[in-house]
Amino acid sequence: VCSSDLMALSTITSRMLKGFNTSALMFWHMLFGTLMMAGLFYFDSKPTPYFVYEKKSTYGLLLVAGIANNFAMNMLQFAWQNSRSSEVAMLRYVAVLYNFALDLTIFDESFTEM
């Protein structure tokens, strides 16, 4: 829910503030994301806390995913501000194909018929 809220906020503000500098938009995106993650860590009262993994390499993958997310959000801000929204919205569906490819290659998932 938090991730979709951040995405909606970024999309709406980048279209509304078309001539605005993208670094300010990214600052607010990263600030809200950091506050949401801090809230997850602070209010984590379950017996098995979030973000505790057996393999230490998983933390490196999380760091790489965060850096990739930052780069992707920067490029998305540029796309929303400099192109027609209908073109950018159509290209967003390519992410579904990338997610399937990542599931197959990195996470060794297998898909069955429904």
N, C-alpha and C positions, 0 to 999 in steps of 0.2 A: 504494500500500500504506500509506504513512504517513497519507494523508488518511482512509482507511477505518479505520485504527487509532484515529485521533483521534476520529472520529465514534462508533465503538463505545465508546470510553472515556467520552465525554461522555454518551451515552445511558444507559449502565449507571450511571454515578455520579449522574446527575440523578434516576433512579428510586430508587436506594438511599438517597440523601440528600434525601428529599422535603422536609423542613422546613428544609433548609440554605439559606443565602443564595446566590443564583445568581451573585453577583459573584465569589465564591471559586471556583466551578466554572469560570467564564469565564476567571479568571486562569490556572488550570492549563491550560485548553485553549489559550490564547494563548501561554503559556510553552512548552508542548511543541511547538506549531506553529512558534514562532520557533526553537527548538533544531533541529527537523528541517530547516527551511529553511537555517539556518546550516550544518548538516552537508552539505546539497546544495552550497552554495557552496564550502565548505572542501575537500571531497573531489572536486570537479569537475576531473577530469584528462583529459577528452576533448579532442580537437583543437578541436571546436566547443563552447564552454561553453554551459551553460544560460542562459536569460534574456538573450540578446543579440539584439536585434531591429533591423531596418533602420529602422522608423518610430519616432520618439520618442513618438508618441501611444499606442503600445502600453504603455509604462510607466505612463501615466495610467490606461489601462484596467485594468491590473493593480492599481493603487492603489484604484480604484473597486471592483473585484471583492473586494479584501481588506476594504474597509469594509462592503460588502454582506454578505460572509461573517460578519463580526462581528455585524452586526445580525440576520442570520438565525439564528446560533447562540444569541443572547440570546433570541429569540422561541421557538426550539425548546426551550431549557431551560425556559422558562415553560410551554410546552405539555406537555412530558413531566411536569413536576411538578404541574400543576394539572388535568390531564384524564386520561381513561382512555387507557391505552397503545394499545388497539385502535383508537381513533379517530385518534390521532396517526399511527399506523403506516399507516393507510389513506390519510391525506392526503399522506403522503410520496410516494405514487405520482404525484401531480400534478406533481412535479418533472420527471418524464419528459416531460410535455407542454410544460412551460416550456423544457426543453432543446431540444426540436424547434423551438419558436417562436424561440428565440434563434439557433439554427443557420440558420434561414431568413432572419431579419431582419438580424442583426448580421454574421454570418459569410458570408452569401450562399451557403450550401450548397444543393445540390439533392439530392433523394432519388430513387432509382430502385427499381424492383421487384427483389426478390431473385432 
